[in-house]
Amino acid sequence: MLVFDIPLHPPDDTWHVSHPNGSCLTFGARHAAVTFAAKLAARFDGTKGGAYLSIEGEDGKWRLFTPELKAPV
């Protein structure tokens, strides 16, 4: 299973999305990081275990989402 973590408030207000190949992309806005991570997860969704986004909510809880940004079944 591949999981991309997107925090609510990262240090320095910079969001990082790590690519499975080892590279890391940096974003200045959370929305941009979520959009990129969702597209990346969609590319890897067919891999063993699937690909998901783990997004921190305003309540501090982390929630898992599919590449379509829906709760997994």
DSSP file (Angstrom, degrees, kcal/mol; ACC not computed):
  #  RESIDUE AA STRUCTURE BP1 BP2  ACC     N-H-->O    O-->H-N    N-H-->O    O-->H-N    TCO  KAPPA ALPHA  PHI   PSI    X-CA   Y-CA   Z-CA
    1    1 A M              0   0    0      0, 0.0     2,-0.5     0, 0.0    50,-0.2   0.000 360.0 360.0 360.0 136.8    0.0    0.0    0.0
    2    2 A L  E     -a   51   0A   0     48,-2.4    50,-2.8    42,-0.1     2,-0.4  -0.942 360.0-173.3-112.0 128.7    1.2    3.5   -0.9
    3    3 A V  E     -a   52   0A   0     -2,-0.5     2,-0.6    48,-0.2    50,-0.2  -0.986  13.7-157.2-129.2 130.9    0.1    6.4    1.2
    4    4 A F  E     -a   53   0A   0     48,-2.4    50,-2.8    -2,-0.4     2,-0.4  -0.932  17.8-146.9-105.3 118.0    0.7   10.1    0.6
    5    5 A D  E     -a   54   0A   0     -2,-0.6    50,-0.2    48,-0.2    11,-0.1  -0.715  15.4-175.9 -89.6 131.4    0.5   12.2    3.8
    6    6 A I  E     -a   55   0A   0     48,-3.0    50,-2.4    -2,-0.4    11,-0.1  -0.915  13.2-156.7-126.2 103.0   -0.9   15.8    3.5
    7    7 A P        -     0   0    0      0, 0.0    55,-0.0     0, 0.0    48,-0.0  -0.286  19.4-127.9 -75.0 164.1   -0.7   17.7    6.9
    8    8 A L  S    S+     0   0    0      1,-0.3    22,-0.1    49,-0.2    50,-0.1   0.948  99.1  11.8 -74.8 -51.2   -2.9   20.6    7.7
    9    9 A H  S    S-     0   0    0     21,-0.0    -1,-0.3     5,-0.0     3,-0.1  -0.795  78.5-173.0-130.9  89.2   -0.1   23.0    8.8
   10   10 A P    >   -     0   0    0      0, 0.0     3,-1.8     0, 0.0     5,-0.1  -0.345  43.4 -76.0 -76.4 163.8    3.4   21.8    7.9
   11   11 A P  G >  S+     0   0    0      0, 0.0     3,-1.3     0, 0.0     0, 0.0  -0.317 118.9   7.0 -56.9 140.1    6.5   23.6    9.0
   12   12 A D  G 3  S-     0   0    0      1,-0.3     3,-0.1    -3,-0.1    -3,-0.0   0.657 118.1 -86.9  61.4  18.2    7.1   26.8    7.1
   13   13 A D  G <  S+     0   0    0     -3,-1.8     2,-0.5     1,-0.2    -1,-0.3   0.881  92.8 133.8  48.2  43.3    3.8   26.4    5.3
   14   14 A T    <   -     0   0    0     -3,-1.3     2,-0.4    15,-0.0    14,-0.2  -0.988  44.8-152.1-124.9 121.6    5.4   24.2    2.7
   15   15 A W  E     -C   27   0B   0     12,-2.6    12,-3.0    -2,-0.5     2,-0.4  -0.784   8.8-160.2 -97.0 135.0    3.8   20.9    1.7
   16   16 A H  E     -C   26   0B   0     -2,-0.4     2,-0.5    10,-0.2    10,-0.2  -0.940   7.0-167.7-116.3 135.2    6.0   18.1    0.5
   17   17 A V  E     -C   25   0B   0      8,-2.6     8,-2.7    -2,-0.4     2,-0.5  -0.980  15.8-146.2-121.8 118.0    4.8   15.1   -1.6
   18   18 A S  E     -C   24   0B   0     -2,-0.5     6,-0.3     6,-0.2     5,-0.1  -0.714   8.9-142.4 -88.0 127.7    7.3   12.3   -1.9
   19   19 A H    >   -     0   0    0      4,-3.1     3,-2.3    -2,-0.5    18,-0.0  -0.626  22.0-119.4 -83.5 145.1    7.3   10.3   -5.1
   20   20 A P  T 3  S+     0   0    0      0, 0.0    -1,-0.1     0, 0.0     4,-0.0   0.719 111.8  66.6 -58.3 -19.9    7.8    6.6   -4.9
   21   21 A N  T 3  S-     0   0    0      2,-0.1     3,-0.1     1,-0.1    -3,-0.0   0.486 123.9-100.4 -80.8  -0.4   11.0    7.0   -7.0
   22   22 A G  S <  S+     0   0    0     -3,-2.3     2,-0.1     1,-0.4    -1,-0.1   0.179  84.9 120.9 105.3 -16.7   12.6    8.9   -4.2
   23   23 A S        -     0   0    0     -5,-0.1    -4,-3.1     1,-0.0     2,-0.4  -0.374  48.4-148.7 -77.2 162.0   12.1   12.5   -5.5
   24   24 A C  E     -C   18   0B   0     -6,-0.3     2,-0.3    -3,-0.1    -6,-0.2  -0.996   3.2-154.7-135.2 128.8   10.1   15.0   -3.4
   25   25 A L  E     -C   17   0B   0     -8,-2.7    -8,-2.6    -2,-0.4     2,-0.4  -0.811  10.7-146.2-104.1 146.6    8.0   17.9   -4.8
   26   26 A T  E     -C   16   0B   0     -2,-0.3     2,-0.4   -10,-0.2   -10,-0.2  -0.902  12.8-171.0-116.4 139.1    7.3   21.0   -2.8
   27   27 A F  E     -C   15   0B   0    -12,-3.0   -12,-2.6    -2,-0.4     3,-0.0  -0.969  23.0-151.7-130.9 145.0    4.1   23.1   -2.9
   28   28 A G  S    S+     0   0    0     -2,-0.4     2,-0.4   -14,-0.2     3,-0.1   0.460  85.3  50.7 -91.3  -3.5    3.3   26.5   -1.4
   29   29 A A  S  > S-     0   0    0      1,-0.1     4,-1.7   -14,-0.1     5,-0.1  -0.998  73.1-137.7-137.9 139.8   -0.4   25.7   -1.1
   30   30 A R  H  > S+     0   0    0     -2,-0.4     4,-2.7     1,-0.2     5,-0.2   0.893 104.7  57.1 -61.5 -41.2   -2.2   22.7    0.5
   31   31 A H  H  > S+     0   0    0      1,-0.2     4,-2.6     2,-0.2    -1,-0.2   0.905 106.2  49.7 -58.7 -42.7   -4.7   22.5   -2.4
   32   32 A A  H  > S+     0   0    0      1,-0.2     4,-2.4     2,-0.2    -1,-0.2   0.893 111.2  49.4 -64.1 -39.6   -1.9   22.1   -4.9
   33   33 A A  H  X S+     0   0    0     -4,-1.7     4,-2.7     2,-0.2    -2,-0.2   0.912 112.4  47.3 -66.4 -42.1   -0.3   19.4   -2.8
   34   34 A V  H  X S+     0   0    0     -4,-2.7     4,-2.5     2,-0.2    -2,-0.2   0.921 112.3  49.9 -64.9 -44.0   -3.5   17.5   -2.5
   35   35 A T  H  X S+     0   0    0     -4,-2.6     4,-1.9    -5,-0.2    -2,-0.2   0.930 114.3  44.1 -61.0 -46.5   -4.3   17.8   -6.2
   36   36 A F  H  X S+     0   0    0     -4,-2.4     4,-2.6     1,-0.2    -2,-0.2   0.931 113.6  50.3 -65.0 -45.3   -0.8   16.5   -7.2
   37   37 A A  H  X S+     0   0    0     -4,-2.7     4,-2.8     1,-0.2    -2,-0.2   0.875 109.3  52.1 -62.0 -37.6   -0.9   13.7   -4.6
   38   38 A A  H  X S+     0   0    0     -4,-2.5     4,-2.0     2,-0.2    -1,-0.2   0.908 111.2  46.5 -65.2 -41.7   -4.3   12.6   -5.9
   39   39 A K  H  X S+     0   0    0     -4,-1.9     4,-1.4     2,-0.2    -2,-0.2   0.901 114.5  47.7 -66.3 -40.2   -3.1   12.4   -9.5
   40   40 A L  H  X S+     0   0    0     -4,-2.6     4,-1.3     1,-0.2    -2,-0.2   0.911 110.7  51.2 -66.7 -42.6    0.0   10.6   -8.4
   41   41 A A  H  X S+     0   0    0     -4,-2.8     4,-0.7     1,-0.2    -1,-0.2   0.874 105.7  56.4 -61.8 -37.6   -2.0    8.1   -6.3
   42   42 A A  H >< S+     0   0    0     -4,-2.0     3,-0.5     1,-0.2     4,-0.3   0.872 105.0  52.3 -62.6 -36.3   -4.3    7.5   -9.3
   43   43 A R  H 3< S+     0   0    0     -4,-1.4     3,-0.3     1,-0.2    -1,-0.2   0.829 118.5  36.2 -67.4 -31.4   -1.2    6.5  -11.4
   44   44 A F  H >< S+     0   0    0     -4,-1.3     3,-1.8    -3,-0.2    -1,-0.2   0.323  85.6 103.2-103.8   6.7   -0.1    4.0   -8.7
   45   45 A D  T << S+     0   0    0     -4,-0.7    -1,-0.2    -3,-0.5     6,-0.1   0.773  75.6  59.8 -63.8 -26.7   -3.6    2.8   -7.6
   46   46 A G  T 3  S+     0   0    0     -4,-0.3    -1,-0.3    -3,-0.3     3,-0.1   0.497  85.6 103.9 -80.4  -2.8   -3.2   -0.5   -9.5
   47   47 A T  S X  S-     0   0    0     -3,-1.8     3,-2.1     1,-0.2     2,-0.1  -0.254  93.2 -66.6 -75.2 167.6   -0.2   -1.5   -7.5
   48   48 A K  T 3  S+     0   0    0      1,-0.3    -1,-0.2   -47,-0.1    -2,-0.1  -0.336 124.6   6.3 -57.0 121.9   -0.3   -4.1   -4.7
   49   49 A G  T 3  S-     0   0    0    -48,-0.1    -1,-0.3    -2,-0.1    -3,-0.1   0.229 111.9-110.4  88.5 -14.0   -2.4   -2.7   -1.9
   50   50 A G    <   -     0   0    0     -3,-2.1   -48,-2.4    -6,-0.2     2,-0.4  -0.156  31.6 -83.9  82.5-179.7   -3.5    0.4   -3.8
   51   51 A A  E     +a    2   0A   0    -50,-0.2     2,-0.3    -6,-0.1   -48,-0.2  -0.990  45.7 174.2-131.5 138.0   -2.6    4.0   -3.3
   52   52 A Y  E     -a    3   0A   0    -50,-2.8   -48,-2.4    -2,-0.4     2,-0.4  -0.884  27.7-125.7-138.7 164.9   -4.2    6.5   -0.9
   53   53 A L  E     -aB   4  65A   0     12,-2.7    12,-2.8    -2,-0.3     2,-0.6  -0.958  13.9-156.8-112.0 135.9   -4.0   10.0    0.5
   54   54 A S  E     -aB   5  64A   0    -50,-2.8   -48,-3.0    -2,-0.4     2,-0.5  -0.961  19.9-173.3-110.6 112.2   -3.9   10.5    4.3
   55   55 A I  E     -aB   6  63A   0      8,-2.7     8,-2.2    -2,-0.6     2,-0.4  -0.918  19.9-134.1-117.4 129.1   -5.1   14.0    4.9
   56   56 A E  E     - B   0  62A   0    -50,-2.4     6,-0.2    -2,-0.5     2,-0.1  -0.662  23.9-147.8 -81.5 129.2   -5.1   15.8    8.3
   57   57 A G    >   -     0   0    0      4,-3.0     3,-2.0    -2,-0.4   -49,-0.2  -0.372  30.7 -98.9 -89.2 172.2   -8.3   17.6    9.1
   58   58 A E  T 3  S+     0   0    0      1,-0.3    -1,-0.1     2,-0.1    -2,-0.0   0.709 122.9  62.0 -63.5 -20.2   -8.8   20.8   11.1
   59   59 A D  T 3  S-     0   0    0      2,-0.2    -1,-0.3     1,-0.0     3,-0.1   0.420 119.1-110.6 -85.4   1.9   -9.7   18.6   14.1
   60   60 A G  S <  S+     0   0    0     -3,-2.0     2,-0.3     1,-0.3    -2,-0.1   0.397  77.5 129.4  86.2  -3.6   -6.2   17.1   14.0
   61   61 A K        -     0   0    0     -5,-0.0    -4,-3.0     1,-0.0     2,-0.4  -0.647  54.2-134.6 -87.7 142.0   -7.5   13.6   12.9
   62   62 A W  E     -B   56   0A   0     -2,-0.3     2,-0.4    -6,-0.2    -6,-0.2  -0.810  23.0-167.7 -95.4 134.1   -5.9   11.9    9.8
   63   63 A R  E     -B   55   0A   0     -8,-2.2    -8,-2.7    -2,-0.4     2,-0.4  -0.952  16.4-128.5-126.3 144.2   -8.3   10.4    7.3
   64   64 A L  E     -B   54   0A   0     -2,-0.4     2,-0.3   -10,-0.2   -10,-0.2  -0.722  28.1-179.4 -93.0 137.7   -7.7    8.1    4.5
   65   65 A F  E     -B   53   0A   0    -12,-2.8   -12,-2.7    -2,-0.4     6,-0.2  -0.956  25.0-121.6-134.0 152.6   -8.9    8.9    0.9
   66   66 A T    >   -     0   0    0      4,-3.1     3,-2.5    -2,-0.3   -14,-0.1  -0.316  45.9 -92.6 -78.5 171.8   -8.8    7.2   -2.4
   67   67 A P  T 3  S+     0   0    0      0, 0.0   -25,-0.2     0, 0.0   -26,-0.1   0.744 130.7  59.5 -59.3 -21.1   -7.2    8.9   -5.4
   68   68 A E  T 3  S-     0   0    0      2,-0.1     3,-0.1   -27,-0.1   -30,-0.0   0.353 120.6-113.3 -86.2   6.5  -10.8   10.2   -6.2
   69   69 A L  S <  S+     0   0    0     -3,-2.5     2,-0.3     1,-0.3   -17,-0.0   0.843  76.0 128.8  62.4  37.9  -10.7   11.9   -2.8
   70   70 A K        -     0   0    0     -4,-0.1    -4,-3.1     0, 0.0    -1,-0.3  -0.869  69.7 -96.0-115.7 154.1  -13.5    9.6   -1.5
   71   71 A A        -     0   0    0     -2,-0.3    -6,-0.2    -6,-0.2     2,-0.0  -0.486  48.2-110.0 -66.7 135.7  -13.4    7.6    1.7
   72   72 A P              0   0    0      0, 0.0    -1,-0.1     0, 0.0    -8,-0.1  -0.335 360.0 360.0 -67.8 151.1  -12.3    4.0    1.0
   73   73 A V              0   0    0     -3,-0.1    -2,-0.1    -2,-0.0     0, 0.0   0.448 360.0 360.0 -85.0 360.0  -14.9    1.3    1.3
